[in-house]
């Protein structure tokens, strides 16, 4: 299962995880989404190195048997979330993979792009439904977009095209065709293009390698 999936709003996610636990569901399930959507839906976006990990109780309630993995991290750069936290030292994820818990490599001090939500107590909570990737696996243009465009154009909507016919239904939509063309979700379009608002208010796919307005591609119908 790819690490990049649609980041649910935390209350809905926690409710879904609770229902899964009660029903005995054995697998995590998240709706796929474009990386730009995942960044927009996240409360925090950081680049960090994983230092260590340990299993901790999910709450102070002694009757609560659920566990979390606490990852100690060294924050390298924050791209989103400045208004909520200053420096992140720990991130938390469900211990059980069936609850969408994330497994990060703490042994090799690996760097990751981490996105997630912030709990009321200030803890950063991550799951497989967030956009989490090894930093070295990101394309140069994806790294550039983190600094400039992706999480700034959240007024644009991205529509996933699985089969034909499919088309945009509003001027602020971009049609995501990686699955249709390459038979995989996170292909060339997801790695190298951002859905950006034009000066006339419409949205279009923009290749981050050229100045804005110089390289838009129009994909309204495949």
C-alpha positions as CSV (number, residue, x, y, z in Angstrom):
1,X,0.0,0.0,0.0
2,X,1.5,3.4,-1.0
3,X,2.3,5.7,1.9
4,X,0.6,8.7,0.3
5,X,-3.1,8.6,0.9
6,X,-5.9,11.1,1.5
7,X,-5.4,12.8,4.9
8,X,-8.7,12.6,6.7
9,X,-9.6,15.3,9.2
10,X,-8.6,14.0,12.6
11,X,-12.1,13.6,14.3
12,X,-13.4,11.6,11.4
13,X,-10.2,9.5,11.3
14,X,-10.3,8.7,15.0
15,X,-14.0,7.7,14.7
16,X,-13.2,5.5,11.8
17,X,-10.3,3.9,13.6
18,X,-12.5,3.2,16.6
19,X,-15.2,1.6,14.5
20,X,-12.6,-0.5,12.8
21,X,-11.2,-1.7,16.1
22,X,-14.7,-2.7,17.3
23,X,-15.5,-4.5,14.1
24,X,-12.2,-6.4,14.2
25,X,-11.1,-5.1,10.8
26,X,-7.6,-6.3,10.0
27,X,-6.5,-3.8,7.3
28,X,-6.1,0.0,7.1
29,X,-8.1,1.6,4.3
30,X,-7.7,5.2,3.0
31,X,-9.0,6.9,-0.1
32,X,-6.2,7.7,-2.5
33,X,-5.5,11.4,-3.2
34,X,-3.0,13.6,-5.1
35,X,0.0,14.7,-2.9
36,X,-1.1,18.3,-3.2
37,X,-4.5,17.4,-1.6
38,X,-2.7,15.7,1.2
39,X,-0.6,18.7,1.9
40,X,-3.7,20.9,1.9
41,X,-5.5,18.6,4.3
42,X,-2.6,18.4,6.8
43,X,-2.2,20.7,9.8
44,X,1.5,20.3,9.8
45,X,4.2,19.5,7.1
46,X,7.8,19.0,8.1
47,X,11.1,17.5,7.0
48,X,12.5,15.5,9.8
49,X,15.1,12.8,10.8
50,X,13.9,9.9,12.9
51,X,16.1,9.4,16.0
52,X,14.4,6.7,18.0
53,X,11.1,5.0,18.7
54,X,9.2,3.5,21.6
55,X,5.8,2.1,22.4
56,X,3.7,4.3,24.8
57,X,0.1,4.1,26.2
58,X,-2.5,5.8,24.0
59,X,-3.9,7.6,27.1
60,X,-3.6,8.0,30.8
61,X,-6.6,5.7,31.3
62,X,-5.3,2.4,32.8
63,X,-8.3,0.6,31.2
64,X,-7.3,1.7,27.8
65,X,-5.2,-1.1,26.2
66,X,-4.4,0.7,23.0
67,X,-0.8,1.7,22.3
68,X,0.9,4.3,20.2
69,X,4.4,4.4,18.7
70,X,6.2,7.6,19.8
71,X,8.9,8.6,17.3
72,X,11.5,11.0,18.5
73,X,12.5,13.2,15.6
74,X,14.9,16.0,14.8
75,X,12.9,18.7,12.8
76,X,15.0,19.9,9.9
77,X,12.4,22.3,8.3
78,X,8.8,23.2,8.8
79,X,6.7,24.0,5.7
80,X,3.3,24.3,7.3
81,X,2.0,24.6,10.9
82,X,4.0,27.6,12.1
83,X,0.9,29.0,13.7
84,X,0.3,25.9,15.8
85,X,3.7,24.6,16.9
86,X,7.3,25.9,16.9
87,X,9.4,22.8,17.0
88,X,8.3,19.2,16.8
89,X,10.2,16.7,18.9
90,X,7.9,13.7,18.8
91,X,5.2,12.3,16.4
92,X,2.7,9.6,17.3
93,X,1.0,6.9,15.3
94,X,-1.2,3.9,16.2
95,X,0.8,0.8,17.1
96,X,-1.5,-1.5,15.1
97,X,-1.1,-1.4,11.4
98,X,-4.9,-2.2,11.1
99,X,-5.4,1.3,12.6
100,X,-3.2,2.8,9.9
101,X,-0.1,3.0,12.0
102,X,3.0,4.2,10.2
103,X,6.3,2.3,10.4
104,X,9.3,4.7,10.1
105,X,13.0,3.6,10.0
106,X,14.6,4.8,13.2
107,X,17.7,2.6,12.9
108,X,19.3,4.4,10.0
109,X,18.3,7.9,11.1
110,X,16.4,8.3,7.9
111,X,14.9,11.6,6.8
112,X,11.2,11.9,5.9
113,X,8.6,14.3,4.7
114,X,5.9,14.0,7.4
115,X,2.4,15.4,7.3
116,X,-0.2,15.0,9.9
117,X,-2.7,16.5,12.3
118,X,-2.2,18.2,15.7
119,X,-4.2,17.0,18.7
120,X,-5.8,19.2,21.3
121,X,-2.9,18.4,23.6
122,X,-0.4,19.6,21.0
123,X,0.8,16.1,20.0
124,X,1.5,15.5,16.3
125,X,-0.5,12.5,15.0
126,X,0.4,10.7,11.8
127,X,-1.1,7.7,9.9
128,X,-0.9,6.0,6.6
129,X,-3.7,8.3,5.5
130,X,-1.3,11.2,5.6
131,X,1.4,12.0,3.0
132,X,4.6,10.4,4.4
133,X,7.6,9.7,2.2
134,X,11.3,9.2,2.6
135,X,12.9,12.6,1.7
136,X,15.2,11.0,-0.9
137,X,12.2,9.5,-2.7
138,X,10.7,12.9,-3.5
139,X,11.5,14.4,-7.0
140,X,13.4,17.7,-7.1
141,X,10.2,19.4,-8.3
142,X,8.2,18.0,-5.4
143,X,10.8,19.4,-3.0
144,X,10.6,22.8,-4.7
145,X,6.8,22.8,-4.5
146,X,7.0,22.4,-0.8
147,X,8.7,25.7,-0.5
148,X,6.6,27.6,-3.1
149,X,3.3,26.3,-4.4
150,X,1.7,23.0,-3.4
151,X,0.2,23.9,0.0
152,X,-0.6,27.4,-1.1
153,X,-3.1,26.6,-3.9
154,X,-5.7,24.8,-1.7
155,X,-8.5,26.7,-3.4
156,X,-7.9,24.5,-6.5
157,X,-9.6,21.0,-6.6
158,X,-8.1,17.9,-8.1
159,X,-10.4,15.3,-9.7
160,X,-9.1,11.8,-10.1
161,X,-9.8,10.2,-13.5
162,X,-10.0,6.4,-13.3
163,X,-11.9,5.7,-16.6
164,X,-13.2,7.5,-19.6
165,X,-15.2,9.6,-20.1
166,X,-14.2,11.9,-17.3
167,X,-14.0,15.7,-17.2
168,X,-13.7,18.7,-14.8
169,X,-17.0,20.2,-13.6
170,X,-15.8,23.6,-12.4
171,X,-13.1,26.1,-13.5
172,X,-11.1,25.6,-10.3
173,X,-10.6,21.9,-11.0
174,X,-7.6,20.0,-12.4
175,X,-8.0,16.5,-13.9
176,X,-5.6,13.9,-12.4
177,X,-4.9,11.3,-15.1
178,X,-1.9,9.3,-13.8
179,X,-4.0,6.2,-13.2
180,X,-5.7,6.4,-16.6
181,X,-2.4,6.9,-18.5
182,X,0.1,5.0,-16.5
183,X,-2.1,2.6,-14.5
184,X,-0.6,4.0,-11.3
185,X,-1.7,6.9,-9.1
186,X,1.6,8.5,-8.2
187,X,3.1,8.8,-11.7
188,X,4.6,11.7,-13.7
189,X,1.8,14.1,-13.1
190,X,1.8,13.6,-9.3
191,X,5.5,13.9,-9.1
192,X,6.1,16.9,-11.5
193,X,3.0,19.0,-11.7
194,X,1.0,21.2,-9.3
195,X,-2.6,22.4,-9.7
196,X,-2.2,26.2,-9.6
197,X,-4.7,29.0,-9.9
198,X,-4.2,31.2,-12.9
199,X,-4.5,35.0,-13.0
200,X,-8.1,34.6,-14.4
201,X,-9.2,32.5,-11.4
202,X,-9.2,29.1,-13.2
203,X,-6.9,26.3,-12.2
204,X,-4.5,24.3,-14.4
205,X,-1.5,21.9,-14.2
206,X,1.7,23.8,-13.8
207,X,5.2,22.4,-14.3
208,X,7.3,23.8,-11.5
209,X,10.4,23.9,-13.7
210,X,9.3,27.0,-15.5
211,X,8.1,30.5,-14.4
212,X,4.4,30.8,-13.6
213,X,2.2,31.4,-16.7
214,X,4.9,29.9,-19.0
215,X,4.1,26.3,-18.8
216,X,0.5,25.3,-18.1
217,X,-1.1,22.2,-19.6
218,X,-4.8,22.0,-20.1
219,X,-6.4,18.6,-19.3
220,X,-10.1,19.1,-19.1
221,X,-10.9,15.8,-20.8
222,X,-8.6,12.8,-21.4
